[in-house]
Amino acid sequence: MTWLLALILLPLAGALVVAGLRSNDRLATTVALAVSLVELALIVPFWLAYDPAGERIQQVSSMEWIPTFGIHISFGTDGISLIMIAVIALLVPIIIGTLNSTGKLPEGRSAGGFLSLVLVQEALTIAVFAATDVFLFYVLFEIMLIPMYFLIGGYGGANRQYAAVKFFLYSFLGGLIMLASAIGAYSLASDELGQGTFDWATLVEVVRDAPASTQIWLFLGFFLAFAIKAPLVPFHTWLPDAAGQAPIGVTVLLVGVLDKVGTFGFLRYCLPMFPEASERLAPLVLVLAVAGVIYGSVLAAGQQDMKRFVAYVSIAHFGFIALGIFAFTPQSVVGSATYMLNHSLATGMLIIVVGIVAARGGSTRISDYGGMAKVTPILGGMLLIAGLSTLSLPGTNSFISEFLVLLGSFDTRPVYAIIATVGMVLAAAYVLWLYQRIMTGPVRGDALVGAVEDTAARSASVVGGGGRRVGGPGTAVAPEVGAKKAIRDLSVKEIAVLAPLVVLIVGLGFYPKPVLDTVTPSVEATLTAVQER
């Protein structure tokens, strides 16, 4: 039993317990939160057990599954998967802790059922990042779609069924194409070694020496699955629908974690297994990457729905990550690997804050808000912090990642880097415009106006001895007018739940060394595999 296996099995066991508490939402929430906090605590020894100077894959565990075909249940971790597993463990208790703040579940749906699916999703996603058998990776890649399908389809918005089916079909089809390529790699190993295998390390050694034409066909199968999952333009259309319809906590998992399986797949599978194909097809991937940066940025600026806004922002960011990976320089690839973590932190916080705003105001439409910072200054501050991290302001965690991507990419792909830089300018525009429309200017929206009127009425009551006049001659508002609609600022509990994200956004902005030191050896090993083809 390794720390890694404990991290996979604990959420599964917790999900079984929580599922049995569906009749008691409060107890189910408490148990789910306790399980997620224990999971987060286990990350500490798990991280400390990892030696960046040690073997490429650590915390290894393996057992035979289907011996006839050389298939094993094998897990292990490198620096890149380590940081992604850590961010999953961090985000899940935050999701649970803000469950009541980001909107109610649909009528008739229990918190126990919802949270049990969240814990299953956590376990399967950790297992995907940790799998070292290619067939096992494929199986987990497909199975992890199931809890997400039910989370979107069972707990989402009015068009949740359409969004859930579209999400499932896109990813499932991509997985089937990847399976075909995995079988092709298995056949190459069988011809070369006399017996087939799905062991990742063995396939890297065998497939990388295959003819370029063979590599290209096999590469395309894996690449298409990962491009859909990431998603890259033009395989992105499922994401705005899924993110727009999913509950806030599910959107955090979907945009902040699950999508990273695609970019992780580029690094773990595409580059080391198919190095020559990766280099030959890099120009095509880079075109898709920078197209995604510009396309996502432009469409984000034009969105009227806050959740769809975040989805298009993420499409732009995934373009940056793909740019850094396929620029093939140490700086750019390290930037992309750390971008995966930093995007999860920044976007995860942005989605949660957007969810709190929507729950307070009763709408996800940006035009329904205005001047909210006058009523909820702390919430406004949280939105500003998340937004500044999203636009990669120096001093926030995302800056070093975006800087390394552009710095490294400019050395080998200057044209693409210059085009992507336009996305940075657009990011500043659309993020600050979002903040301006929601938090500044005149107070707009019935709930916000009611809150302001209620505050003013209460102040007038105190000053005037209970008088009902507010705001000058001709205006009369009873103190109770806004009481039914009043929007409150963040509570102490909500601040405490969001505080770890704020600390990491600022802390990693000024001191990113622990993360850089963790991922750099794995990136160097990946690039060595490409250069030694």
N, C-alpha and C positions, 0 to 999 in steps of 0.2 A: 504494500500500500504506500503510494507516494502522495505528496501534497497535492499533486495534480489530480490524481484519482479522487481524493477527498473533495476537491473543488467541483468535480463533475457529479459525484454521487450525492453530496449533501443537498443541493437544490431539488434533486429528484425525490429524495426521501421527504423533504419538507413539503413538496407538492402533494404527495400522497396524504400527508397529515392535514394540510390546508383544505384539500378537496373534501375531506370528511367533515369539515366545519362549515359547510355552505349555509347551514341554517343559522349561523351566528356570525354575522359580518365582522363585528368588533373583535371577537376572539380570533377569527381567521386572519384579520389584518395584523393583529398583535403577533401571532405565531409566524406569519410570513415575514414580518419585519425582523423578528428575532433570528430567523433562519438566514435572512440576507445579511444581517449584521455579523453573524458568526462566519458566514462566507467571506465577508470583507476582512474580518480579523485573520482568517487563514491566509489571506494574500500576503501578510507580513512575513511569516516564515517561508512561504513559497517564493517570494521575491528574494529574500536573504539567502535562500538555498541556491539561487542561480548564480553561476560564476561566469561573467562575461568573457573571461580568458580561458574558459574550459571548453568542453566539447560543444560542437554546433547544436546538437539536440540533447537536452538534459531532462531530468525527471522522467526517464524512459520506463514504460511498462508495456508488456506485450504478452498476448496469449493467442494460441491458435483458434481460428474461427471456422474457416473452411479449408482444411489442409490440402484437399485435392487441387485447389487452384492457388495455393500459396497465399491465402488471405488471412490476415491477423487483425485482432483488435489491439492496435498499437497506438500509444500516445506518447508525446514528448513535447518539449517546448524550446523555442529559441528566444532571442531577445525581442523579436517583433511580436510573436504570439504572446509573450509574457505581458507586454504593455497592454495588449488588447484584452487579455483575460482580466487584468487588473481593473481596467476601466469598466468592464461589464459588472464586476463585483461592486464597484463604486456606484454605478448608476442605478442598479436595481433597488437598494434601500432608499435612495432618493426618490425614485418613482413611487415606491410604496408610501413613503413619508408624506408625499404631496398628493396622494390619491384623492383625498377629500377636498383639496384646494383647487384642483384642475378640472372639476366637473363631475357630475353625478353619472353613475352607470345607468344604462337603459332600464326602464321599468321591468321588474321581474327578474333581473339578473343579479346574482349574488356576488359579493366581493370575494368570497371563498373560491368560486369557480374562476373568476378573473385572475386572482393572484396565484392560483395553482398553475394556470397556464403560463403566467409570467415566470414562475420558478422553473417550469419545464423548459421554457425558451432559454432561460439563462444557462441551464445545464447543457442543452444541446449546442448552444453557440460556443460555449467554452470548449466542448468536445470537438467541434469543427476546427477551431483554431489549433487544437492540440493533436489532431489526428496525423499519424505518420504512415498510415497505409492508404494508398490512393483509393482503393475500393471503399474502405471505411469512410474516407472523406466524402466520397460521392454519396454514400448512403445517408450520412449525417447532413450533407448539403441539401438533400431532398426532404428528409424527415423534419428538419427544423422549420420547413414551410408549414407544417400542419398546425402547431400551436399558434403561429402567427396568423394563419388563415382564420382560425376560430376567434382569435382576439380582435381581428378587424371585422370579420363577418358577424360576430355575435355581440360586440360591444361598441361598434362604430356609429357613424352618423346615418343620415337618411339613405344614402347610396352605398352603404357598407357592403352589401352583397356583390354589387358590380366591382367595387374596388378590390375586395378580397379575391374574387375569382380571377380578375385580371392579374393581380400580384402573383397568385399561385401558378397560373398557366405560363406566364412569362418565365418565371424562375424554374419551373418544372421542365419546360421545354429546353431551356439552357442546360439543365442538369443532364438530360438525356443525351444531348449532343456531346457533353463532356464525357459521359460514360462510353460513347463510341470511341473517342480518342483514348480513353484509359484502356479499353480493350486492345486498341492498336498498339499501345505501349507495352501491354502484357505480351502480345504476340512477338514483338521485337525482342523482349527479354527471353521468351521461350526459344526463339531461333538462336540467340546469342549464347545463352547459358544452358540450354538443354531442358530447362523447365521454366514455366512462367512464374511471375511474382508481381505483386502490387506494392512491394516495399518501396517507399519513396526514395530512400538513399540509393538503393540498387538501381531503380529506374533512372535516376539522375545520371549514373555512371554509364548506363547502357544507351539510353535514348539520345543523349547529347552527341554521340558519335554516329548517329544515323544520317543518311543522305539528307541534303537540304530540302528536297521536295517532300520527303516523308515527314520531316520535322514540321514543315509549314502546314501540312494537312492536320497533323496531330495538334499543333499549336492552336490552330483556328478553333478546334473543338473546345479546348479549355478556355481560350480567350473569349469566345462568344458567351459562355456561361458566366464568366467573371464580369464581362462588359455589361451584361444584363443586370447582374447583381449589384454592380458598383453604384449607380448605373452611368454608363457613358452615352452621350448622344450618338446615334439616334435610338438607343435601346432604353430610353429613360421614361417613356410615357406612363408606365405603371406607377412611378413614384409619386407624382403630384396627386393622383387619385387616391392612392393608399394612404399617404400622409395626411391628405385633407379629410379623409373619412375616419381614420383610426382615432381612438382615444389618445389623449396627450401622452400618457405613459407608454403606450404602444408605439406612438410616433417616435419617442425617444429611443426605444429599442431598435426600431426599424431604420431610422436615419442615422442614429448615433452609433449603432453597433453592427446590425446585420449587413448593411451595405458595405462595411469594411471587409467582409469575407471576399468580396470581389477584388479589391485592391490587394488584400493579403494573398489571394490566389495568384495574382500577377507575380508577386515576389517569391512565393514558395514554390510555385509549379511552372509558370510560363518561362521565366528567365533561366533558372538552372537546368530544367529538363530540355528546353528547346532554345539554346543560346543563339544558334545561327538563324533560326526562324525569327527570333525576337529582334535581332538586329536588322534583318531584311525587311520586316514588316513594321519596324519602328516608325518610319515616316507616316504610314497610314494611321497608326495609333495616335501619333502626335497631332495629326490633323483633327481627329475626333476629340482629343483632349482640349486643344485650344478652342475648337468650335463649342465645346461644352462650357468652357469658361465664359466666353462672350454670350452665348445663347442663354445660359442660366442667369447671368447677370442682368441682361436686358429684360428677360421675362420676370425676374424677381422684382425689378423696379416697377413693373406694370401690374403687379398683383393687387387684388382687393381683399383677398383672404389671407389672414396671417399664417395659417398652417401651410397653405400652398406657397406662400412667400418663402418659408423656411425650406421647403422641398426644392425650389429652384435655386436658392442660395447653395444648397448642398450639391446640386448638379454642377454648379460652377466650381465648387471646392474639389469635387472628385476629378474634374478636369485638371486642376493643379496637381493632384496626387499622381495621376497617370502621366502627366508631363514629366515630373521628376523621376518616375520609375524608368521610363523609356528614353530618358536622356543619358542613362548609363554612366553617370559620374558619381563618385562617393558622396559629394555634397548634396546632389539632387536626390539621390535615393534615400540618404539619411533624412533629408527634409521631408520626403514623402512618407517614410515610415513614422516619423514623429507627428506629421500632419494627421495621420490616422487617429492617433491619441488625442491631439489637441482639437481636432474637429469634433470628436466625440464630447469633449468637455464643453467647448464653446457652444456647439449646436444643441447639446443636451440641455444646458442651462437656458438657452434662448427658447427652446420649445416649451420647457416647463414654465418659464415666466410668461410666455405668450398664452399658455393654458390658464394660468392664474388670471391674467388680464381678461381673457374670454369668459372665464367662470364668474368673475366679478361683474363684468359688463353685460353678460348674456349674449354675446355675439363674437364671431371671429372676423367680421368685416372691419377693415381698417377705418373706413369712412364713418363708422358708428362711434368713433372716439375722438377725443381732443381735450387737451388741458388736463389729462389724467394725473400728471405729476402734482398738480395743486391739491388733489384729494389724496393721492397715495404716493408721497415722495419717496418712500423706501422702495416700493415696487418699481417706481420710475428709475431709481438708481440701479436696481438689479437689471432692468432691461438695458440700461446704458452700458453696464459692465459686460453683459453678454454680447451686446451689439459691437462694442469696441473690440472684443476678442474675435468676433466673427469677421470684422474687417481688417484684422491683423495689425492693430495699433502697436507700435513699439512699446514694450513694457507689459504686453499681454502674451499669453502662452503661444498663440498662433503665429506671432511675428517671426520667431526664429525658424519655424518650419517653412513658411512661405518665402522667407529670405534665402534659405538654403536651396530651395527648389529653383528659384529664379537665378541665384548665383551659379549653381552647378549647371543648370540648363543652358545658360548663356555661353558657357565654354564650348559646348558641342552643338547646340541648337539655338543660335542667337535669334533667328527670325521668330521661332515659336515662343521664346522667352519674352521678346518684345511685345508680341500680340497678347500674351498672357498678362503682361504688366497692365494693359488696358483694363483687364478685369479687376485689378487692385483699385484703380481709380473709380470704376463703377461700383465696387463694393462699398467704398466710403460714401458714395452718393445714395445708394439704395438703403443702406443700414441707417444712416442719419436721417434720411427722409422718413423711414418707418417710425423712428423715435419721435421725430418732429410731429408727425401726423397724429400719433397716439398720445404723447405726453405733454406737448407744448401747445401754445395758442389758447384761444377761447375754449372754455369748457363746453363739450358737446356730448349728446347722448342723454336719454332720460335718467338713467341711473346716476350718471355723474352730476348732472344738474340737480337732481334730487339730493345728492350728498352735500353739494355746496349750499343749497338752500337750507338744508337741515342744520348745517353748521352755523350759517349766518343767523338763522332763526333762534337757535339756542343761545348764540352770543347776544342777540338783541334782547332775549328774554332775561338774561342775567343782568345786562347793563340797564335795561329799561324797566326792571321789576316785573317781568312777565309780559311786556308788551308784545304785540304781534307784528309790528311794522319792521320790515327788513329792506335794506338797500335804498332808502330814500323815499320821497313822497310818491304816493300812488302805488306802492308795492306792499302787499300784505300777504304774509305767508305764515301759516301756523307752524309751531315747532314740530309737529308730528308729520308734516307734509313729506319730508324726505326720509322718514324713519323706515318706511317699508322698502325703499329703494337704495338706501345708503350703501356706498361702496367703502369697505374698510381697507386699511393698509395691511401690509404683511404682519402676521402675528409673530410672537417670539419663536414659536415652534417652526413656522415657515422660514424664518430667517436662519434658524439653527440648521435646518435641512439643506438650505442653499449655501450655507457658509463654506462647506468643503470645496464646492466648485469655485467659489470666489477666491479662496486661498490658493487653489491649484492654478487658476487662471493668472493670478498675480505672481505667485511663487515661481511657476515654471517660466513666466515671462522674464523674470530677473535672474533665475538660476536653473536653466534647463539641463545642466550637466548630468544629473542622475539618469535622465531618459536618454540623452545622447550617448552616454557611456554604455547603456544597456543594449541599444539597437545597433550601434556601429559595428561590432564584430560580426553580427549576423548579416548586415549589409555587405561588409567586405567579403564574407564567404560567398554570398550570392554573386557579387560582381566577379570574383575570382573564377567561379564556375562559368560565367559568360566569356571571360577573356581567355580561358584555357581550353576553349572548344577545339 
